[in-house]
Amino acid sequence: MSSVDSFKSKSELKVGDKTYTYYDLKVAEANGLEGVSQLPASLKVLLENLLRNEDGDTVKADDIRAMAAWVKNKGAVEHEISFRPARVLMQDFTGVPAVVDLAAMRDAMVKLGADPAKINPLNPVDLVIDHSVMVDYFGQTTSFTQNVDREYERNIERYNFLRWGSSAFNNFRVVPPGTGICHQVNLEYLAQTVWTAIADGGEVAYPDTVVGTDSHTTMINGLSVLGWGVGGIEAEAAMLGQPIPMLIPEVIGFKLTGKLPEGATATDLVLTVTQMLRKKGVVGKFVEYYGDGLVNLTLEDQATIANMAPEYGATCGFFPVSQPTINYLAETGRTPDRVALVEAYAKAQGLWLDPSVEPVFTDSLELALDSVLPSLAGPKRPQDRVLLSDAATAFTSALQGEFGKAGDESKRVQVEGSDFTVGHGDVVIAAITSCTNTSNPSVLIAAGLVARKARALGLKVKPWVKTSLAPGSQVVTDYLNSAGLSEDLDAMGFNLVGYGCTTCIGNSGPLPEAISAAVNAGDLVAASVLSGNRNFEGRVNPDVRANYLASPPLVVAYAIAGSLNINLTEDAIGTGSNGEPVYLKDIWPTTQEVTELQRKHVTNAMFSNRYSDVFKGDAHWQAIPVAGGQTYGWDAESTYVANPPYFDGMTMTPDKVTDIVEARVLGVFGDSITTDHISPAGSFKAVSPAGKYLIDRGVPVSEFNGYGARRGNHEVMMRGTFANIRIRNKMTPEIEGGVTKHFPSGDVMAIYDAAMRYQSEGRNLVVFAGKEYGTGSSRDWAAKGTKLLGVRAVIAESFERIHRSNLVGMGVLPLQFKVDGWAKLGLTGEEIVTIRGLENVQPRQELIVELFRASDGKVARFPVRCRIDTPTELEYYKNGGVMPYVLRNLARSAQATE
């Protein structure tokens, strides 16, 4: 807590019979921080964080004054601050490599002659295992049990490692598999909105804040907890007590007015918001919601909107504390003392929603809720919203245009062993999945009601559709069971398959062999409809090229219709048992029907029961032995967990940064290259570099698992970097997938193979890209793999926030074109690249890139902006990344105290 308190803000707050210490923003305003009561609520949270952590070193009085000055400059003046989150949240795909890194840091501490126990989380860390379950089995009552058994078979090495981590590290807890998605466990149980800690002989109250190793950590913004996704690299630094450097952000206000109309869902609302904010341009900015429309949204609606902040590009999507916040905390089993504290604290600090007051924002936009219409988003990006009424014609346009199937629209292929055919636009996956909607009982109950009404009319799901239900928490099953809706969903094929991310992360599992064979034989553009938040190409399933986000009730409807070529607003969705056509309006529930069931069947007791012993786990988890000491006993034969090479040969003094001289180009990529393109999360084939590596080590194809589950092994992951089956390298425009051209030989090969060949030749590498490079998940392996392939710099037209930070965190230089992009340069990839002046480079400095063209001997030069944005990031870069930086500091500290 603050050791300086320049603005004398330390005060007391009495709530009931308890007294808390807190850092009072109103007192600080009276003591020199003029105007801070006009700040957006999200910036008030940052301001409190600075007041509480002022130490004259990492947080100075000038940093606090800069926050106050925001009221006038609205973020136009760049100023770095140090943010200290209260806690860290992880999921297992990103959490396992983070724990691998911590284990490797302990080994490195031993080699540096320091105490390995110094590598220990100083802030609370919760890791929720939620990304490893795959939909191998579906459409039957045993699906859940079979998928869980298979999950443990595949992942036992990883789970052994996590069990070791939970005992070896302090402040580190693991929520076992089969519990729920990290974001919903966070929303329903972990988050407190106002946190407390014992300090200086008393109990200090302060806003709950969090960073997470999943970009959708922002879902917790719906509960008025300021938090966002970071890469595992940055999360590790936060765990180890390092502040997160950031520029004071611009804040875009999003005013909501009115009320959602009949027939529109929270999903339709969030797809509309995502489209609007992507168009507005909010990358690297905060978004904060306000206006009288907030009183007509449930807390779960707010969480749905906040969840998709990565899809609209914002750092966060924050909601102030309001009565729905208080109600939700009480209804989900938080203690009465905590609930009372949250309300009292929010009102004392000016964090309570007042719809009549409009804070100062950098800019704002507005949406009337009654204008929201049923929607989907696809076929490749979450921001590409289409109205439900236009979905069929929009798919036809995509089929003819971006999929290049004009004139082929009516093609059908016989499915072997069946009496049906499949064609373009047929829905082969219909999945109620992921975290966007599974926090929201209204849309899940609506899905159950659609299933109930359809079942009553005799409708069935089409035989080519793979159906699944993967709730975000066990509470969902409880209220669906209580309402009798599980029986209806089961009857329509939406049986429980697991509690985890599943389809949205690429764990959709394989299509039935006959369906897959027909799709591939006909080169069909098959479709998925999922209630998730990510539909990037190559992500959901390798056989499915068109992916659409939709609400859970629409997922059920499309499973019945079986095709995107049907206009659900006009055409019959199917034929009832009486032989009459049935339309969507015949099975769509009213808002009143949904609300009545929600009020009756979603109870406080369900949350209290499910979270009473959340870290215990099932019999599988309890049977895993806990073994090991302070350092991990690495298994050289493991293909899941391996000691990474980041600290090999590391000394206490970093080497000087050298210029990039005569580097080769590894890849030239277009716009919207996602972290899925750079570091895939789904399945991979035996012919890929990663597949060949596993086969060479005796792993059969059936046990490959996915890239996500293999993130604890750098050998697999570096082979998977730039290996997405849908990525297109402009150096090999005729080939889809992770290939490139080696120069000067001109040989075409896998990007990994080319990188290794260049390494053997002693060549540095660079990558060129277009706009929005690194969009999507907070996937640290997209930066780690880039580093291990030997890439020194990525030169792009613009970067997504998290990936830019991750690149710096791995010691890779992000450079941004100042004028034209690579297309105007006429790049072929044969150029030789030189970038000088790196030893003394400064944040956001202009640098010159030299291109030597071997074909004509000419040299072209163009300016770029160094996207190392802050002095702290510069220190990370000079140290070769944030992990070596932290490790050296901890080693010095340990040696100084010995």
VENCORLIN-V592790 format. One record per pair of residues at least 6 apart in sequence whose C-alpha atoms are under 6 Angstrom apart, sorted by the first residue. I is the first residue (numbers start at 1). J is the second residue. If there is no record, write none. Layout:
<<I	J> <I	J>>
//
This chain:
<<1	52> <1	53> <2	52> <2	53> <2	54> <2	55> <3	55> <4	54> <4	55> <7	28> <7	31> <9	23> <9	24> <9	27> <9	28> <10	22> <10	23> <11	21> <11	22> <11	23> <12	20> <12	21> <12	22> <13	19> <13	20> <20	203> <20	204> <21	204> <22	204> <22	205> <25	349> <33	68> <36	68> <38	359> <38	360> <39	359> <39	360> <40	359> <41	351> <54	60> <74	362> <75	249> <75	250> <79	247> <79	248> <80	246> <80	247> <81	245> <81	246> <82	243> <82	244> <82	245> <83	243> <83	244> <84	243> <85	209> <85	210> <86	209> <86	210> <87	123> <87	124> <87	125> <87	210> <88	125> <88	210> <88	211> <88	212> <89	125> <89	126> <89	127> <89	212> <90	127> <90	212> <90	213> <91	127> <91	128> <91	129> <92	129> <93	708> <93	709> <94	213> <96	712> <97	711> <97	712> <98	232> <106	116> <106	119> <109	116> <110	116> <114	891> <114	894> <120	169> <121	171> <121	239> <121	240> <122	239> <122	240> <122	241> <123	239> <124	171> <125	171> <125	172> <126	173> <126	174> <127	174> <128	174> <128	175> <128	182> <129	176> <129	177> <130	181> <130	500> <131	500> <131	501> <133	151> <134	502> <134	507> <134	509> <135	508> <135	509> <136	509> <137	143> <139	493> <139	495> <143	497> <144	496> <144	497> <144	498> <163	626> <164	626> <164	627> <166	172> <166	173> <168	630> <175	615> <176	617> <178	499> <180	472> <180	473> <180	499> <180	500> <181	472> <181	500> <184	472> <187	220> <193	208> <193	225> <194	206> <194	207> <194	208> <194	342> <195	205> <195	206> <195	207> <195	208> <196	204> <196	205> <197	203> <197	204> <208	225> <209	225> <209	226> <209	227> <210	227> <211	227> <211	228> <211	229> <212	229> <212	230> <213	229> <213	230> <213	231> <213	232> <214	229> <214	778> <215	229> <215	777> <215	778> <216	307> <217	228> <217	229> <218	227> <218	228> <218	306> <218	307> <218	316> <219	303> <219	306> <219	307> <221	306> <221	318> <222	302> <222	303> <222	306> <222	319> <223	325> <224	319> <224	320> <224	321> <228	316> <230	778> <230	802> <231	778> <231	779> <231	780> <231	806> <232	780> <249	285> <250	285> <250	362> <251	285> <251	286> <251	287> <251	361> <251	362> <252	287> <252	361> <252	362> <252	363> <252	364> <253	287> <253	288> <253	289> <253	361> <253	364> <254	289> <254	364> <254	365> <254	366> <255	289> <255	290> <255	291> <255	366> <256	291> <256	293> <256	366> <256	367> <256	368> <257	291> <257	292> <257	293> <257	368> <257	369> <258	293> <258	368> <258	369> <259	296> <259	369> <259	370> <260	369> <260	370> <261	370> <264	373> <264	374> <266	301> <267	551> <268	374> <268	375> <270	305> <274	312> <274	383> <275	383> <277	312> <278	312> <282	313> <282	314> <283	313> <283	314> <284	314> <284	315> <284	801> <285	314> <285	315> <286	314> <286	315> <286	316> <287	316> <287	317> <288	317> <288	318> <289	319> <291	355> <292	355> <299	324> <300	439> <300	440> <304	436> <306	317> <307	436> <309	316> <309	317> <320	352> <320	353> <321	352> <321	353> <322	352> <322	353> <331	604> <332	604> <332	607> <333	608> <346	352> <374	388> <375	386> <375	387> <375	388> <376	385> <376	386> <376	549> <376	550> <377	384> <377	385> <377	386> <377	548> <377	549> <378	384> <378	547> <378	548> <379	546> <379	547> <379	548> <380	535> <380	536> <380	537> <381	535> <381	536> <389	569> <392	564> <392	565> <392	566> <392	567> <399	405> <400	406> <411	423> <412	421> <412	422> <412	423> <413	421> <413	422> <414	421> <415	421> <415	514> <415	518> <416	514> <424	524> <424	525> <424	526> <425	526> <425	527> <425	563> <425	564> <426	526> <426	527> <426	562> <426	563> <427	527> <427	528> <427	562> <427	563> <428	464> <428	465> <428	466> <428	527> <428	528> <429	465> <429	466> <429	528> <430	467> <430	528> <430	529> <430	530> <430	555> <430	559> <431	467> <431	468> <431	530> <432	469> <432	530> <432	531> <432	552> <433	470> <433	531> <433	532> <434	501> <434	504> <434	532> <436	532> <436	533> <438	471> <438	472> <443	552> <446	553> <447	552> <447	553> <448	485> <448	489> <450	587> <450	588> <451	488> <451	489> <452	488> <453	587> <454	587> <457	576> <458	576> <458	577> <459	576> <460	560> <461	559> <461	560> <462	560> <462	562> <467	493> <467	494> <468	494> <469	494> <469	495> <469	496> <469	497> <470	497> <470	498> <470	499> <471	499> <472	499> <479	601> <479	602> <480	486> <482	601> <502	508> <503	540> <504	532> <504	534> <506	539> <506	540> <506	682> <525	545> <526	544> <526	545> <527	544> <527	546> <527	547> <528	547> <529	548> <529	549> <529	555> <530	549> <530	550> <531	549> <531	550> <531	551> <531	552> <535	547> <538	726> <561	573> <572	581> <572	582> <572	583> <573	582> <573	583> <574	581> <574	582> <575	581> <575	582> <640	710> <640	712> <640	713> <641	712> <641	713> <642	713> <652	888> <654	879> <657	839> <658	839> <659	836> <659	838> <660	834> <660	835> <661	834> <662	832> <662	833> <662	834> <663	763> <663	764> <663	765> <663	832> <663	833> <664	765> <664	832> <665	765> <665	766> <665	767> <665	829> <666	767> <667	729> <667	767> <668	729> <668	730> <668	768> <668	769> <669	729> <669	730> <669	769> <670	769> <670	770> <671	770> <671	771> <672	772> <672	773> <673	773> <673	774> <674	774> <674	775> <674	776> <675	774> <675	776> <675	782> <677	724> <677	727> <678	721> <678	722> <678	782> <679	721> <679	782> <680	724> <681	707> <681	708> <682	706> <682	707> <683	706> <685	691> <686	692> <689	719> <690	716> <690	719> <690	720> <718	785> <719	752> <721	785> <722	738> <723	738> <724	737> <724	738> <725	737> <726	736> <726	737> <727	737> <728	736> <728	737> <731	828> <731	829> <732	740> <738	750> <738	751> <739	749> <739	750> <739	751> <740	748> <740	749> <740	751> <741	747> <741	748> <742	754> <755	789> <765	790> <765	791> <765	792> <766	791> <766	792> <766	793> <766	794> <767	794> <768	794> <768	795> <768	796> <769	796> <770	796> <770	797> <771	797> <771	798> <772	798> <772	799> <772	800> <773	799> <773	800> <774	800> <774	803> <775	800> <778	802> <783	806> <783	807> <792	812> <793	812> <793	813> <793	814> <794	814> <795	815> <795	816> <796	816> <797	816> <797	817> <797	821> <808	877> <809	881> <809	882> <810	881> <811	877> <811	880> <811	881> <814	867> <815	864> <815	865> <815	866> <815	867> <816	864> <816	865> <817	864> <818	863> <818	864> <831	851> <831	852> <831	853> <832	851> <832	852> <833	850> <833	851> <834	850> <835	849> <843	868> <843	869> <843	870> <844	865> <844	866> <844	867> <844	868> <844	869> <845	865> <845	866> <846	864> <846	865> <847	863> <847	864> <848	862> <848	863> <849	861> <849	862> <850	860> <850	861> <851	859> <851	860> <852	858> <852	859> <876	882> <876	885> <879	885>>
//
